[in-house]
């Protein structure tokens, strides 16, 4: 399933990614997690259980509780992007 975006007129909204999503946003997420040695799989753009586990580990490590465990929402994205370089 392609990652579902947000309404183009909502500039404050952030795309939320979770298991089952796919696409370039997921690939970027995989690469950022790999930069922190949290994800060792292929950057194939599929948000599978391995990506979900890596996101959950990142959230637990950095104390992120605003997003559901394993879900790449606003709080998790902001923190991960601050700690990694854009791929």
SULTAQUI-V367605 format. One record per residue. N is the residue number from 0. RES is the residue in three letters. PHI is phi in whole degrees, -180 to 180 (* if undefined). D_LAST is the distance of its C-alpha to the last C-alpha in Angstrom with 1 decimal. Layout:
# SULTAQUI-V367605
N_RES_PHI_D_LAST, N_RES_PHI_D_LAST
This chain:
# SULTAQUI-V367605
0_UNK_*_22.8, 1_UNK_-64_20.3, 2_UNK_-57_18.7, 3_UNK_-86_21.2, 4_UNK_-85_20.3, 5_UNK_-110_22.2, 6_UNK_-60_24.9, 7_UNK_-60_23.6, 8_UNK_-85_26.2, 9_UNK_-100_25.0, 10_UNK_-71_22.6, 11_UNK_-89_22.6, 12_UNK_-76_21.8, 13_UNK_-122_18.5, 14_UNK_-65_17.8, 15_UNK_-98_18.9, 16_UNK_-114_17.6, 17_UNK_-154_19.8, 18_UNK_-52_21.1, 19_UNK_102_21.9, 20_UNK_-77_19.2, 21_UNK_-153_17.0, 22_UNK_129_14.6, 23_UNK_-64_11.1, 24_UNK_-65_10.9, 25_UNK_-70_11.8, 26_UNK_-59_9.3, 27_UNK_-62_6.5, 28_UNK_-59_9.2, 29_UNK_-60_9.8, 30_UNK_-67_6.6, 31_UNK_-67_7.0, 32_UNK_-65_10.6, 33_UNK_-65_10.4, 34_UNK_-59_9.1, 35_UNK_-97_12.4, 36_UNK_61_14.3, 37_UNK_-99_15.3, 38_UNK_-133_14.3, 39_UNK_-118_15.3, 40_UNK_-81_15.7, 41_UNK_-76_14.2, 42_UNK_-83_11.2, 43_UNK_-107_13.8, 44_UNK_81_13.3, 45_UNK_-106_16.5, 46_UNK_-84_17.1, 47_UNK_-104_19.8, 48_UNK_-64_21.7, 49_UNK_-67_19.4, 50_UNK_-67_16.5, 51_UNK_-58_19.3, 52_UNK_-64_20.6, 53_UNK_-66_17.3, 54_UNK_-64_17.0, 55_UNK_-60_20.7, 56_UNK_-62_20.4, 57_UNK_-60_17.7, 58_UNK_-61_20.2, 59_UNK_-67_23.1, 60_UNK_-62_21.7, 61_UNK_-101_21.0, 62_UNK_69_24.0, 63_UNK_-88_22.4, 64_UNK_-121_25.3, 65_UNK_-73_24.9, 66_UNK_-106_23.0, 67_UNK_-62_24.7, 68_UNK_-54_23.7, 69_UNK_84_21.0, 70_UNK_-103_20.2, 71_UNK_-92_16.9, 72_UNK_-105_18.7, 73_UNK_-56_18.7, 74_UNK_-65_19.4, 75_UNK_-67_16.9, 76_UNK_-61_14.0, 77_UNK_-60_15.2, 78_UNK_-67_15.5, 79_UNK_-64_12.3, 80_UNK_-65_10.3, 81_UNK_-74_12.8, 82_UNK_-102_12.3, 83_UNK_-135_8.6, 84_UNK_-91_6.1, 85_UNK_-66_3.8, 86_UNK_-67_0.0
